[in-house]
């Protein structure tokens, strides 16, 4: 009887241990879904760089990691549609979208150090250091990275300085450089930030830039949201319901971030550095991108040709949309700079195809004729896809 009791106890203990193991395993697989919605609470990670980084994630914590990095004055919202679409395509992926320093719900760098010259704390290398610190804090040794616009330069920086941490690099609405970029330098910085907001704030006796570091565009111009809606968060190919939260959110981005991140991006020139890229890369570009133009695409393709010759890797360049940028120089009738806002499903398919097969799909996606610009048409096998390398 005693041996039977002992055996029963042992079996009971084994059963309990198994149950605990299963529960623990289940918790681990769901750990990647603690903060899943852009409209819900965001998780926060205190980084070794001093920044508290906000993020959302979907998929199992032990899944193949994919990091999504937004652009100038944006947030995790920028990638939210693509994130959902990619998760549906492959639920096994651990997909994380982060708010860069000073953006979304992430903290700004310390005003005591940065307010007098914000650009010294918002260099592309600073953003990259935050993402690297985030990956280390989360125990992610290597990930596939996708970045939009400014975020694409962050991905470039990580791929160039820490190639061992990057499986694939997806560069959405990018170029080889931002130095001399007319849209960013003339329109955003000179005309708006320093041409309109700066004198308005100085008229209110604020010093610039130190005294405005933690203010917002609304402190400079009560009608700033109208400017943002008309010039910054406007996208004729994106659904109005997706764009609705953007204007008020962007108006809350601190001026230290507007100033610092814009100047930091404008200082970036990777034309020569990209010739040594040793990570598989996919460039996505839309025909009505009004920031990184067709000439910028020739520059990055030339840099990647040299990189392919050196590394033996194959890179890809893919075109979205089919109507060229109109005479106005502004996106009007097709997919533009924010490719992932309007063509999220195709972007997700291309990311998944690239990280699993090494090449994007050949699906062409473009806007229907006006006035149905938000209606997208997909034609299988019709996209312009350039293979760079062997």
Secondary structure, DSSP 8 states (H G I E B T S, - for coil): -HHHHHHHHHHHHHHHHHHHHHHHHHHHHHGGGSS--TTS--EEEE-TTS-EEEEEEES-TTS-EEEEE--TT--THHHHHHHHHHHHH-TTSEEEEE--TTSTTS----HHHHGGGGGGTS-HHHHHHHHHHHHHHTT-S-EEEEEETHHHHHHHHHHHH-GGGEEEEEEES--SB-TT-HIIIIIIIIIIIIIIIHHHHHHTT--TTGGGTT-BHHHH-TTHHHHHHHHTS--TTS-HHHHTTHHHHHHTSBHHHHHHHHHHHHT-B-TTGGGG--SEEEEEEETB-SSS-HHHHHHHHHHHHHHHHHH---EEEEEE-SS---TTSS--SS-BS-HHHH-HHHHHHHHHHHHHHSS----EEEE-STT-TTSEEEETT-S-EEEE--
